[in-house]
Amino acid sequence: MCAATVGGLSLEGVDVAKETIIQGTVTRAGEPVGGAYVRLLDGSGEFTAEVPTSATGNYRFFAAPGTWTLRALAPGGTADRTVVASLGNIAEVDIVV
């Protein structure tokens, strides 16, 4: 049985045990930032992927296990966060811009 984080993205239909998931919320001053972009950069800083945030500031990547940098780009601010993602686990990374 899969259950989503309250207020977060649904994991219905996702076999979490077979995925490496990085997800979270982009916020500013405690409020979600919809329409921001989150970039996934590999260990050498190379661009790998980019997704827009939802209206509630949520984003999600399916990535390979390893160390990644998340870069949130929003009007008026950017912020980086480093995450170590592993197979079968959900890395929850909230980013404040």
Secondary structure, 3 states (H helix, E strand, C coil): CCCCCCCCCCCCCCCHHHCCEEEEEEEECCEECCCCEEEEECCCCCEEEEEECCCCCEEEEECCCEEEEEEEEECCEEEEEEEEECCCCEEECCEEC
